[in-house]
Amino acid sequence: MRLADIRDILNAKVISGEEKLDIEITTAFGADLMSDVLAFARSGCLLITGLSNPQAVRTAYALDISAILVCRGKALTDKFVNIARELNIPILWTQYIMFEVCGRLYQEGLIGCVRQIADTEDKRIA
């Protein structure tokens, strides 16, 4: 699905990256622990998090994550937004809690990064 579809499904505001709303997002990963993101998230996914600090943006950049969606209506600092703009990472913002964000996106067909890996491993075992 396109990033614009995600925006619409979640009634999200585009904080930065308006020009990237046509990018395709096929997987997502939700976490507030950046160590989990580093260990399990994959390139090209949507990062769903309640964190709005520079470390979240830098982690997304290091993993080549396509976009960040900040949930729970968390306040965004200027530093967070400015770093995202510098690194060309789209930021979406929604009032929904992480559980509801993940559920709504899953219901619309978005799958998790780890699930994608598990599906591949299942095929190797069969």
C-alpha positions as CSV (number, residue, x, y, z in Angstrom):
1,M,0.0,0.0,0.0
2,R,1.1,3.6,-0.5
3,L,2.1,5.8,2.3
4,A,-0.8,8.0,1.4
5,D,-3.1,5.0,2.0
6,I,-1.6,4.6,5.5
7,R,-2.2,8.3,6.2
8,D,-5.8,7.9,5.2
9,I,-6.4,4.7,7.2
10,L,-5.1,6.3,10.4
11,N,-6.3,9.9,9.9
12,A,-2.6,10.8,10.2
13,K,-1.0,14.1,9.6
14,V,2.1,14.3,7.4
15,I,4.8,16.1,9.4
16,S,7.5,15.7,6.7
17,G,7.9,13.9,3.4
18,E,4.7,15.0,1.7
19,E,6.5,14.4,-1.6
20,K,7.0,10.7,-0.7
21,L,3.3,9.8,-0.2
22,D,3.4,7.6,-3.3
23,I,6.1,5.2,-2.0
24,E,5.0,1.6,-1.6
25,I,5.0,0.1,2.0
26,T,4.7,-3.7,2.2
27,T,5.8,-4.4,5.8
28,A,5.7,-2.6,9.2
29,F,7.4,-3.0,12.5
30,G,6.0,-1.6,15.8
31,A,8.3,-0.9,18.8
32,D,9.4,1.7,21.3
33,L,12.7,-0.1,22.0
34,M,15.2,0.9,19.4
35,S,17.2,-2.2,20.2
36,D,14.3,-4.3,19.0
37,V,14.0,-2.2,15.9
38,L,17.8,-2.8,15.2
39,A,17.4,-6.5,15.8
40,F,14.2,-7.2,13.9
41,A,13.0,-4.4,11.6
42,R,13.9,-4.6,7.9
43,S,14.8,-2.2,5.2
44,G,11.8,-0.6,3.5
45,C,9.3,-1.1,6.3
46,L,7.2,1.4,8.1
47,L,8.4,2.0,11.7
48,I,5.5,2.5,14.1
49,T,6.6,4.0,17.4
50,G,5.7,6.2,20.2
51,L,9.2,7.7,20.3
52,S,9.8,11.1,18.9
53,N,13.5,11.5,19.7
54,P,16.5,11.8,17.4
55,Q,17.6,8.2,18.1
56,A,14.4,6.9,16.5
57,V,15.1,8.8,13.3
58,R,18.8,7.8,13.2
59,T,17.8,4.2,13.8
60,A,15.4,4.4,10.9
61,Y,18.1,5.9,8.7
62,A,20.6,3.2,9.6
63,L,18.2,0.5,8.6
64,D,16.9,2.2,5.5
65,I,13.4,2.3,6.9
66,S,10.9,3.9,4.5
67,A,8.9,6.1,6.9
68,I,8.2,6.6,10.6
69,L,4.7,6.8,12.0
70,V,4.5,8.3,15.5
71,C,1.5,7.0,17.4
72,R,-0.3,7.9,20.7
73,G,-0.4,11.6,19.7
74,K,3.1,12.1,21.1
75,A,4.6,15.6,21.0
76,L,7.2,16.0,18.3
77,T,10.3,18.0,19.0
78,D,11.8,20.4,16.4
79,K,15.0,18.4,16.5
80,F,13.2,15.1,15.7
81,V,11.4,16.7,12.7
82,N,14.5,18.6,11.5
83,I,16.7,15.4,11.5
84,A,13.9,13.5,9.6
85,R,13.8,16.2,7.0
86,E,17.6,16.3,6.7
87,L,17.7,12.5,6.3
88,N,14.7,12.5,3.9
89,I,12.5,10.2,6.1
90,P,8.8,10.8,5.9
91,I,7.1,11.3,9.3
92,L,3.4,10.6,9.9
93,W,1.6,11.4,13.2
94,T,-1.6,9.9,14.6
95,Q,-3.6,10.0,17.8
96,Y,-4.2,6.2,17.7
97,I,-2.4,3.9,20.1
98,M,0.2,1.5,18.7
99,F,-2.2,-1.5,19.1
100,E,-4.9,0.1,17.1
101,V,-2.4,1.4,14.4
102,C,-1.1,-2.1,13.9
103,G,-4.5,-3.7,13.9
104,R,-5.9,-1.2,11.4
105,L,-2.9,-1.6,9.0
106,Y,-2.9,-5.4,9.4
107,Q,-6.6,-5.5,8.6
108,E,-5.9,-3.6,5.4
109,G,-3.2,-6.1,4.3
110,L,0.1,-4.8,5.7
111,I,2.2,-7.5,7.3
112,G,4.9,-7.4,9.9
113,C,8.6,-7.6,9.1
114,V,9.1,-10.6,11.3
115,R,6.1,-12.4,9.8
116,Q,7.6,-12.0,6.3
117,I,10.8,-13.7,7.5
118,A,8.8,-16.4,9.3
119,D,6.8,-17.1,6.1
120,T,10.1,-17.5,4.2
121,E,11.5,-19.8,6.8
122,D,8.3,-21.9,6.7
123,K,8.8,-22.5,3.0
124,R,12.3,-23.7,3.6
125,I,11.1,-26.2,6.2
126,A,8.3,-27.6,4.0
